[in-house]
Structure formats: C-alpha cells, structure tokens
Amino acid sequence: MKAVIMAGGEGKRLKAVTGPLPKPMVKLLGKPLMERCLELLRENGITEVCASLRYNPGPIMAYFGDGERFGMEITWRVETEPMGTAGGVRGCMDALGDGDFIVMSGDAACDFDLRRLMREHRRSGAAVTVALYECSEPLSYGVAVTDAAGDIRGFIEKPPWRRVCSDLVSTGIYAVSPRAMDYVPEGESYDFARDLFPRLLERGERIHGVVMPGYWCDVGTPRSYYRCCVDALDGRLRLPDALPEPEAPPEEACAPLAGENLRRLRVKCRDRARLMRAMSAALMEAGADFSDGLTISSAHAAARVSPEPGASELVIEATARDAGFAEALSRELAGMAEELSNEC
C-alpha cells in the first residue's frame, strides 16, 4: 500500500506561527507536522510515499530528502501552478501503480488506524472512502451527509448553523481507487471536495464514509495549532515519542476522626483550596491545628474540616461525648463553610 501526502499549501492563516516556513514544517512536539504524518503512515505499514508540493518546497525536500532516514521512500512532485488537491494527486499517479492508496494532508495531526480505513474501502468497493470525524462545531469543515449504509450522498462545505445537518466532517484523509483519478482532467486544477466528489456522484460512483475513532485536528490556525500541541502533551493525540506527564500520587482521604458519636457532613463548593483558606482564617484564633486538615479540639469534643480528594467539596466531621453537641458542632461548621463559599 502506498500514500500521497498533499503538502503544497501556503497556510496563510497560520503565518503567525510559521513565518516563511511552509506549513508542513511547523513542529509538533519537536518534529515537523509532515514527519508526524510519515510516522503514522509507517506505523500502518506504508513506507512508499509521493509528496505533492508547491509553496516553498525547498525546506521540505531538504529536510526529508529521499526519506531513507525516516524509514520511507519518498518521491517528490513540485507544481509550478496550483493544481488543486485532486489535480495534485493525479500528478502522482505514475508513482502509485495500479493499487488502492491513501491520501492525506501533510499538515494534519491524527492517530487514525489507516489499515481499518483501507479495509473498509476494499469491502465497500467505493471509488473513494472518506475518513469522517465527529465534530460538535462543524462550521469550518466539509459536512458529510451519509445514508444507512455509510455511503456519502452529499457534502455541505463550511455551512452556517442553519445548514448543519450532521456532525460528521471530512478529514481530508481518503482511501482512493485508481479509477477515481480517471475523472480528474489532466493538467487542470481540480479539487476533491469541490470538483471530483460531485462528479463521482453524478456518474453513479460510490463515495463511502467511515467514522474514525481516535484524534484528528486540522492545524489551520494558531488556535488549532496550540490546542493540538496541548492535546499531544495531555495524551489525547497519540504520538510514538510523546512523554506522558508523571502520574500524580493517588489522593487519599483522611482517616475518620477518632471519637464518640461521629457526625460527617459534606459541603459542595467551587474551589476547595480557596474555601479552606477562608475556613483556616476564620478558625485560626480558635487554636486550629493544620497538620491533618483543619482540626479544632477540646477535652470533650473535636472537629475537622478537610477537602474531599475526589470531588469539589469539603468534609465536615465532629465528635463529642454528647451526641447532640456533636450534631450541633458539625452543622455549625457546615453552615460556616456554606456562608464562606458564597463569599469566595
């Protein structure tokens, strides 16, 4: 199985991050986005790639060379005129042979199972199979309308909310049968979404859609770029060399307060630490101890206020020889906490 990487765009919206660099060279956790694409392809058993370039191709070709040091075999195609996404892929057909192939953008970040996409493509027999992604805010993408069999019946490109009729968006990652490229005019600018897909549907060809689990981000703006970097650091985007954050030690709740007639109440709050600061200030003059929660005690009674590890709330405990006093003490402290919480 082979792949085409479309890496010819200028990325004008991302200029604040890229400067003069072509967008595929923007780094994601220390490596260019296009290198992350090659890692994903190699992970899925694809080592032969044809890359379609146009804008400022020099830095890309100089960095990747023939692909050997990345475990890949890369063939380059450089456009002198914009050929569109489908036109750029048609220009790579002499390097792809007669088998089905994967098309992906060199500036997207994802961790899809591309083997699954290709299996579904071959099972469907479609001309093109589109990797779809569930997106709650689909206004910036091409929304796909699918039937019960998963075939795509139409696309709505960057719709306003009144035209949104699905949460499935096209990721720009496709499994393609060579016959689909026969519909692309040679030497003309031709786009997958704008030109080829409508033509395929008009000619009765099937376009299948597969909803892909995992992570996908169209790195098109500074906001999406920084969000993608954070997602990679947090592990939402799976990268082979991403270092996970060290695990915090498990939080343990305080052992129950020792004593008779134990009463325990919980007070919900927005900010446990801020409320504990207010409670500490309020009880400091009463001789509160801060070594294990916030504790006040006498010869006949004791009370403790402590944050709940697993929820945004405080735990109020009170014990006393007299059950009624223990009840009253716990309720008094809970009332104080609720009042202070409203002021925080």
TAWOPE-V214229 format. One record per residue. N is the residue number from 1. RES is the residue in one letter. SS is DSSP state (@ for helix, = for strand, . for the rest). PSI is psi as a letter, one per 20 degrees, with the letter a starting at -180 (* if undefined). Layout:
N & RES & SS & PSI
N & RES & SS & PSI
This chain:
1 & M & . & p
2 & K & = & r
3 & A & = & q
4 & V & = & p
5 & I & = & p
6 & M & = & o
7 & A & . & k
8 & G & . & i
9 & G & . & q
10 & E & . & h
11 & G & . & l
12 & K & @ & h
13 & R & @ & i
14 & L & @ & j
15 & K & @ & h
16 & A & @ & h
17 & V & @ & g
18 & T & @ & h
19 & G & . & c
20 & P & . & i
21 & L & . & q
22 & P & . & q
23 & K & @ & h
24 & P & @ & i
25 & M & @ & i
26 & V & . & p
27 & K & = & p
28 & L & = & o
29 & L & . & l
30 & G & . & i
31 & K & = & q
32 & P & = & q
33 & L & @ & g
34 & M & @ & h
35 & E & @ & h
36 & R & @ & h
37 & C & @ & g
38 & L & @ & h
39 & E & @ & g
40 & L & @ & g
41 & L & @ & g
42 & R & @ & h
43 & E & @ & h
44 & N & . & j
45 & G & . & j
46 & I & . & o
47 & T & . & i
48 & E & = & p
49 & V & = & p
50 & C & = & p
51 & A & = & p
52 & S & = & p
53 & L & = & q
54 & R & . & f
55 & Y & . & p
56 & N & . & m
57 & P & . & i
58 & G & @ & g
59 & P & @ & h
60 & I & @ & g
61 & M & @ & h
62 & A & @ & h
63 & Y & @ & g
64 & F & @ & h
65 & G & . & c
66 & D & . & j
67 & G & . & i
68 & E & @ & g
69 & R & @ & i
70 & F & @ & j
71 & G & . & k
72 & M & . & r
73 & E & = & o
74 & I & = & p
75 & T & = & p
76 & W & = & q
77 & R & = & p
78 & V & = & p
79 & E & . & p
80 & T & . & h
81 & E & . & q
82 & P & . & p
83 & M & . & j
84 & G & @ & r
85 & T & @ & g
86 & A & @ & h
87 & G & @ & h
88 & G & @ & h
89 & V & @ & h
90 & R & @ & h
91 & G & . & i
92 & C & . & i
93 & M & @ & h
94 & D & @ & i
95 & A & @ & i
96 & L & @ & i
97 & G & . & b
98 & D & . & j
99 & G & . & r
100 & D & . & q
101 & F & = & r
102 & I & = & q
103 & V & = & p
104 & M & = & q
105 & S & = & q
106 & G & . & j
107 & D & . & j
108 & A & = & q
109 & A & = & p
110 & C & = & r
111 & D & . & k
112 & F & . & q
113 & D & . & n
114 & L & @ & h
115 & R & @ & g
116 & R & @ & g
117 & L & @ & g
118 & M & @ & h
119 & R & @ & g
120 & E & @ & h
121 & H & @ & g
122 & R & @ & h
123 & R & @ & h
124 & S & @ & h
125 & G & . & j
126 & A & . & r
127 & A & . & h
128 & V & = & p
129 & T & = & p
130 & V & = & p
131 & A & = & o
132 & L & = & q
133 & Y & = & p
134 & E & = & p
135 & C & . & p
136 & S & . & i
137 & E & . & m
138 & P & @ & j
139 & L & @ & h
140 & S & @ & j
141 & Y & . & r
142 & G & = & o
143 & V & = & p
144 & A & = & p
145 & V & = & o
146 & T & = & q
147 & D & . & a
148 & A & . & h
149 & A & . & i
150 & G & . & j
151 & D & = & q
152 & I & = & p
153 & R & = & i
154 & G & = & r
155 & F & = & q
156 & I & = & o
157 & E & = & p
158 & K & . & m
159 & P & . & q
160 & P & . & r
161 & W & @ & h
162 & R & @ & i
163 & R & @ & j
164 & V & . & p
165 & C & . & j
166 & S & . & q
167 & D & . & j
168 & L & = & p
169 & V & = & q
170 & S & = & p
171 & T & = & i
172 & G & = & j
173 & I & = & p
174 & Y & = & q
175 & A & = & p
176 & V & = & p
177 & S & . & q
178 & P & @ & h
179 & R & @ & h
180 & A & @ & h
181 & M & @ & i
182 & D & . & i
183 & Y & . & i
184 & V & . & o
185 & P & . & p
186 & E & . & p
187 & G & . & j
188 & E & . & q
189 & S & . & p
190 & Y & . & p
191 & D & . & q
192 & F & @ & f
193 & A & @ & g
194 & R & @ & h
195 & D & @ & g
196 & L & @ & g
197 & F & @ & g
198 & P & @ & h
199 & R & @ & g
200 & L & @ & g
201 & L & @ & h
202 & E & @ & h
203 & R & . & j
204 & G & . & j
205 & E & . & q
206 & R & . & p
207 & I & = & o
208 & H & = & q
209 & G & = & p
210 & V & = & p
211 & V & = & o
212 & M & . & p
213 & P & . & r
214 & G & . & b
215 & Y & . & q
216 & W & = & p
217 & C & = & p
218 & D & = & o
219 & V & . & n
220 & G & . & i
221 & T & . & r
222 & P & @ & h
223 & R & @ & g
224 & S & @ & h
225 & Y & @ & g
226 & Y & @ & h
227 & R & @ & g
228 & C & @ & g
229 & C & @ & g
230 & V & @ & g
231 & D & @ & h
232 & A & @ & g
233 & L & @ & h
234 & D & @ & i
235 & G & . & j
236 & R & . & h
237 & L & . & p
238 & R & . & o
239 & L & . & q
240 & P & . & h
241 & D & . & j
242 & A & . & p
243 & L & . & p
244 & P & . & q
245 & E & . & q
246 & P & . & p
247 & E & . & p
248 & A & . & q
249 & P & . & q
250 & P & . & p
251 & E & . & p
252 & E & . & p
253 & A & . & q
254 & C & . & q
255 & A & . & q
256 & P & . & q
257 & L & . & p
258 & A & . & p
259 & G & . & r
260 & E & . & q
261 & N & . & l
262 & L & . & p
263 & R & = & p
264 & R & = & p
265 & L & = & q
266 & R & = & p
267 & V & = & o
268 & K & = & q
269 & C & . & r
270 & R & . & h
271 & D & . & o
272 & R & @ & g
273 & A & @ & g
274 & R & @ & g
275 & L & @ & h
276 & M & @ & h
277 & R & @ & g
278 & A & @ & h
279 & M & @ & h
280 & S & @ & g
281 & A & @ & h
282 & A & @ & h
283 & L & @ & i
284 & M & @ & g
285 & E & @ & i
286 & A & @ & j
287 & G & . & k
288 & A & . & q
289 & D & = & p
290 & F & . & j
291 & S & . & h
292 & D & . & n
293 & G & . & a
294 & L & = & o
295 & T & = & p
296 & I & = & q
297 & S & = & q
298 & S & . & a
299 & A & . & h
300 & H & . & i
301 & A & = & r
302 & A & = & q
303 & A & = & q
304 & R & = & p
305 & V & = & p
306 & S & = & q
307 & P & = & q
308 & E & . & p
309 & P & . & h
310 & G & . & j
311 & A & . & r
312 & S & . & m
313 & E & = & r
314 & L & = & q
315 & V & = & p
316 & I & = & p
317 & E & = & q
318 & A & = & p
319 & T & = & q
320 & A & = & q
321 & R & . & h
322 & D & . & p
323 & A & @ & h
324 & G & @ & h
325 & F & @ & h
326 & A & @ & g
327 & E & @ & g
328 & A & @ & h
329 & L & @ & g
330 & S & @ & h
331 & R & @ & h
332 & E & @ & g
333 & L & @ & h
334 & A & @ & g
335 & G & @ & h
336 & M & @ & g
337 & A & @ & g
338 & E & @ & g
339 & E & @ & g
340 & L & @ & h
341 & S & @ & h
342 & N & @ & h
343 & E & @ & h
344 & C & . & *
